[in-house]
Amino acid sequence: MKTPAGILGKSANGLPQPSWTSRTPTGNDAREQAKAQPISAETKTLVNMIFARFMAIYGHKFKSCFETEDELRIAKREWALSLRGYGESELVAAVNRCKETLAWMPTISEFLALLREISGDHGLPGMRDAYIEACMHAEHPLEHPWSHPAVYHAGRETGWFRLRSEEERQVLPAFSYQYDVMCRRVREGESLEQPVPVAIENKQANTVADFIQRFTAEHDLEPEEGATLLYYLTLPRGSKIRQRMQQQSQQKLDQRAAGITLPDEAH
């Protein structure tokens, strides 16, 4: 069903076909296409390259992912929308990593994760690290020197109160969506405004973040592990979610026989 020319989306003269993303639209399809975000010819070419390499790497496994030409066309459009802003060298490196580590063609999210791991992704921290940073500094967001403006803006759009008070399973999807939007804007060349920390007189030296760093170092924990275990200290005092997360962190340490007792408060 799918030939190399069909995968590449090229005509006989080697150029991308005008109908790469859709058939001739009519009715509702035309209105939907009018709303669609434009995809550059360069991005289309790069996605054609990626799919051609996937076909060569994964063979029948790749072809089995798409039952019809329409499914293939829709998939290529989704990939193109997700990969805008990335250059050829970054994409080639990610495809090579797929070839080395994955037995099947990756999903878009898996491919994006590889891109971020390889390229550093414009200085953007990983989603999990960004979420922890936003939660830890949600009480006084303008007093913190953010690792990247995207983290601050994603936290602001999600809502600082939500990040301070809601359980992770409730607020993480919302933060993840907002952070993905901010990351996409950065990759497309937009410069996000860096919030200016507010100068506070008599500012206490021992903030929660400082305590977590000291506690982590004193007990020879990895920085990410310490931040995860002590994340509950950033939640409202006396709240059920804070108590529950503290208990879960303590259980993890007890299972390792680490001999560490987690504190109830930062001091």
Disulfide bonds with the S-S distance in Angstrom:
none
